[in-house]
Amino acid sequence: MTTATTTAPAAPAPVTSPPAASWAAVAALARFETRRLLTRVPVLVALAVYVAWTVWRTRVSYDGFPELQDADRATQGGPLLVGLAVLLSANQAVLRSRRHDTDRHLSVLVVPRWGRTVAHLLSVGAAALLVAVCVGGQFTWEALKPGAVGHGSPAELLVGPLSVLLLGGFGVLLARLVTAPFAAPLLIAVLLFLATFLTGFTGDGWARWLMPSVGTYSSVTLPSDLIGRPAAWHALYLGGFALTLMAAAVLLSGGARLRTAQATVAAAVALTLVGVVGQSRDVPEDITEARVRASVTPEQLHTCVERDATTYCAFPEWAPRTDDWARAVDDVRALAGGDAQDRPLAVRQRVEARYGLDTDTILAPLTRPGEVTVGTTWGGNRVPEFTIAVAGVLVTGSEASMGELCDGRMVTVMWLALAARPDPVADLRRVRIDDSDTGSAVVVQQTEPLRMTSAHTELLRELLEMPREKAAAKVKAGWAELTAPKVTTDRVARVLGLEKPEGENECR
């Protein structure tokens, strides 16, 4: 008889070190977290609101005549909403294992804790890329409009996506620092407080550039080389700050032994500090000098073209817009009488750039005969404001003389300016400060405002209600009397065959 003996299998060696990180596993986890992040309700709602607002606004923005050096800054506000949603959702994603009490199970996976943090950060980067696509689409839409002029800044366009990256990095880092679920909503409340109140306290100082987006809303559009915003330095600051937060989150997740992470933190902090120093500097002296030249002696920078009896002088970026100006001038000339249809005019583009984007001054009227001011914006109210200036110069001879206009010639000026417009009465309301079409009012135009009495308004409304050809024949037949200095409103009414106005006729 034989006895069989069996040998028990050797016990596996104890695991003394965590499993090595697999970058393929990190990439797979990043794809999963990206899908989860982009389908979270806060992110979906924020993206929907952002896209809907962008589409609704861009359809009619700038009245179809965008200046791209302003359009690039207009892309920075919407991404902040998406960034706050990403902050909240990324924070909740990192804390998901703690909420479900699965932290102890994750320790046996091939992806260590710091690798899981990298996956969450990559999902934040994907959200930032999605916003970058939206920003690019919005700016491209503006640039493809037929009336677009100027040049956008790539650094300004980077602010939106970098803001999302920064806020998302805040969310991931906060989850590694504080495991309480209320920490992210509290951080969002603090950020909103800083954006609302701290910006008002800092005013125009360098501290405002510490915020993700620094909006400069101005009533004037400057040539792109006179903007003077430290956009490149600010983009460097945002990128460095975001990278600092993301690298710090990796280190706090157990990646302290990774030299790459340590070096990344050091480099990111250096980039952030360089950006802070760069964006805190004053406007460069060469830009300050260029602003003075553009304001005081714009003719040195102008490109001029001559069409019929009118010369159009514009800053180089606005040269394509002379066609639109010419159409407006031709419409006014066609209604004028006497020699006004062939009288030489010079349309000169002017801007007050000495105070940067914060300026809110009225341009002084030109004194040379036949010169007309045109601004750096177009479309909407700017068109009737320009035609008023053209009509005023044709009737009075110069912008300086037009500023003193308060007699019956005001009726002729306003009719010339508005009669060829698609909706003259609507444009009349647009150029009057009180948006009225009856009574007396102040009229806005390219330089100093004009004044209309109730009698002027009454006659103008009657003239605009006539068929245009009939009214034009009356104006041309009585042109000499209608444009005579100090002609009374009653005399204008008789020349036009209208009843004497009942409204008051005293300028105040």
C-alpha positions, 0 to 999 in steps of 0.5 A: 500500500502506498500513501499519497502526500500533497504539498500545500501551495505557498502563501502569497507574499504580503503586499508592502507597497501600493500598486504602481500608478498606471497612466492608462488607468488614470486616463480611463478614470479621467474620461469617466469623471469628465462624463460625470462632471459634464452631466452634473445638473449644476454644470448642465444648467450653467452651460445651457444658460451660458450658451443661450445668453451668448446666442441671444446676445450675439445675434444683435450685439453691437447693432451688427457693427462689432469692434473686435477689440471690445468683442474679445472682452465680452466673452469673459463674463459668461464662463464665470457662471460655468466656472462656479458650477464646475467648482461645486461639481468637481468638489462633490466628485472628489468627495463622492467616495467619502459620502458613500464610505468607499475610501477603503475600497479605493486603496486596492485599486491600480490608481493611487489617491494622487492619480485619482486627483489628477483624473479629477483635474483632467475632467476640469481641464475638459470643461475648460476646453469646452468653454474655450470652444464656446468662446471661440465660437462667440468671437468668430460669430462677431468677426464674421459679421459684415460690419466687423472691424478691429483686432481681438486679443488672444490673451483676452479670449483666454480669460474665460477658459482659464477662469473655469480652470482656476475655479475648478482647481479651487474645487478639487483643492478644497476637497483635499483640504476640507472634507465637509460638504458645505465648504464648496458652497461657502467658497462660492459665496465668498467669491461672489462677495469679493466680486461684488464688493471688493472690486468696488473698493479697489476701484481702478487700482492694481488689486482688481486684476487679482479677480479672474475677470476684469470687465472694463465697460466704456462708452468709447471704443479705442484702436486696438493698439491703444487699449492698454490692458495688461491682458497677456500678464493677466492670462499668465497670472490666471494660468499660473494660479490655476496650475498652482492650485492643481499641483497643490491638490496633487501634492496633498493627495499623497504625491509629495514624493513626486519630483514632477509635482514639486517642480510644477508647484514651484514653477507655477508659483513663479509664473503667478508672481510674474503675472501679478507684477506684470499686470500691476504696472501702469500703462506703458509710456509709448501707449500713453503717447500714442493715445495723445497723438490719436486724440490731439492730431488724429490726422497723422494716423488717418487713412483717407479716401475721396468719394464724390465730393466727400473725403473720408479719413479714418484710423486704419482699422476702420477703413472698411467702414467708410462705405457705411459712412458714405451711404449715410452722407449720400442719403443726406446730400440727396435731400439737400438743396442749393449747392449742398449736394456738391459742397466739399465735406471732410468726414474725420474720425475722432476719439478721446483716448487720453484717459483710456477706456474710462473716458466719458467726455464729449468731443469738441466740435470742429471749427473748419468749414465742411468738417464732420466728426464720426466716432469709432462705433456705428450702427443703432443710434450712432447712424442718426447721430452722424446724419444729424452732424452731416446735415448740420454742417451742410446747413450751417457750414461747420460743427462750431456754428451748428452748436449754436443752432436754435432757430428755424434751421433746426427743422431743416437739419433734423429733416435732412438727417432723418427723412431717408432713414427707414423709421424717421420717427423712431430715430427721432426718439432715439436721438433725444435724451428723453426718448420723446417725439413731442415737445422740447428736448435735447438732441444727441449728436457726434459732438455737443448736443442740440436743442429742439423746441416744441415748435421745432418738433411739431413742424418736423413731425408734420414734414416727416408725415408728408411723402418724402418726394413732396417734402423734398421738393418743398425743402429744395424750393425754399432752401435759401430761406430755410437755411438763412441764419436766424430764420424764425420757426414761423417763417420756416412753416410759411415756406414749407406751406405748414400751419404756424406751430402752436408749441413754445419756440424758446430755446432753454 
